[in-house]
Amino acid sequence: AFDGTELQTGSVELHLTTGGWREHGHHLDSRYNDVVLHVVRADDGAPSRRQDGRVVPTVVLPMAVVASLAPRVAVDWSLVGGE
């Protein structure tokens, strides 16, 4: 629930900065219209607006929280398309 509104369900998108949303083309891709939360490490001022025009609420995680989420074991990121 956001701002006391009705409980929402959907996808959560993760990026290093808010600008990652546009850099990855999510604002043009209707497959991201189910995203209900954008989680970032830093807010660079770029809006997270879906293809349907809705602005996605954004949460900035403090660095201390990000560090505490680091994998405790080695991860092969190539298995999910990353480095």
C-alpha positions as CSV (number, residue, x, y, z in Angstrom):
1,A,0.0,0.0,0.0
2,F,1.3,3.5,-0.9
3,D,0.1,6.6,1.0
4,G,-2.7,4.7,2.6
5,T,-4.2,3.6,-0.7
6,E,-5.4,0.2,-1.7
7,L,-2.9,-2.7,-1.6
8,Q,-1.2,-3.2,-5.0
9,T,0.5,-6.2,-6.5
10,G,2.9,-6.3,-9.3
11,S,6.6,-6.3,-10.3
12,V,9.5,-4.6,-8.6
13,E,12.2,-3.2,-10.8
14,L,15.8,-2.7,-9.5
15,H,18.4,-0.2,-10.8
16,L,21.5,1.5,-9.6
17,T,19.9,4.9,-10.3
18,T,16.5,6.2,-11.3
19,G,17.8,7.0,-14.7
20,G,18.2,3.3,-15.4
21,W,14.5,3.1,-16.1
22,R,14.8,5.2,-19.2
23,E,18.2,3.9,-20.2
24,H,16.8,0.4,-20.4
25,G,13.7,1.6,-22.4
26,H,11.1,0.6,-19.8
27,H,9.2,3.9,-20.4
28,L,8.5,2.6,-24.0
29,D,7.8,-1.0,-23.1
30,S,4.3,-2.1,-22.2
31,R,5.7,-5.2,-20.5
32,Y,6.7,-2.9,-17.6
33,N,3.2,-1.6,-17.1
34,D,2.8,-4.0,-14.1
35,V,5.7,-2.5,-12.2
36,V,4.5,-1.1,-8.9
37,L,7.8,-0.1,-7.2
38,H,11.2,1.0,-8.5
39,V,14.1,0.4,-6.1
40,V,17.3,2.3,-6.6
41,R,20.6,3.0,-4.9
42,A,20.6,6.6,-5.9
43,D,18.0,9.1,-7.2
44,D,19.5,11.1,-10.1
45,G,16.2,13.0,-10.6
46,A,14.9,11.0,-13.6
47,P,11.2,10.0,-13.3
48,S,10.2,6.4,-13.5
49,R,7.2,6.6,-15.8
50,R,5.6,3.5,-17.3
51,Q,4.6,3.2,-21.0
52,D,0.9,3.7,-19.9
53,G,1.9,7.1,-18.4
54,R,1.7,6.1,-14.7
55,V,4.6,7.2,-12.5
56,V,6.1,4.3,-10.5
57,P,6.8,5.1,-6.8
58,T,10.6,4.9,-6.1
59,V,12.4,3.8,-3.0
60,V,16.1,4.8,-2.5
61,L,18.0,2.3,-0.4
62,P,20.8,3.8,1.8
63,M,24.2,2.3,1.0
64,A,24.3,0.6,4.4
65,V,21.2,-1.4,3.4
66,V,22.6,-2.2,0.0
67,A,25.8,-3.5,1.5
68,S,23.9,-5.7,3.9
69,L,22.0,-7.3,0.9
70,A,25.2,-8.4,-0.8
71,P,25.2,-12.2,-1.5
72,R,27.0,-14.2,1.1
73,V,28.2,-16.7,-1.5
74,A,29.6,-16.2,-5.0
75,V,26.9,-15.6,-7.6
76,D,27.2,-16.4,-11.4
77,W,25.4,-13.3,-12.7
78,S,25.8,-14.5,-16.3
79,L,23.0,-17.0,-15.6
80,V,20.6,-14.1,-15.4
81,G,22.1,-11.9,-18.2
82,G,24.4,-9.8,-16.0
83,E,27.9,-9.4,-15.0
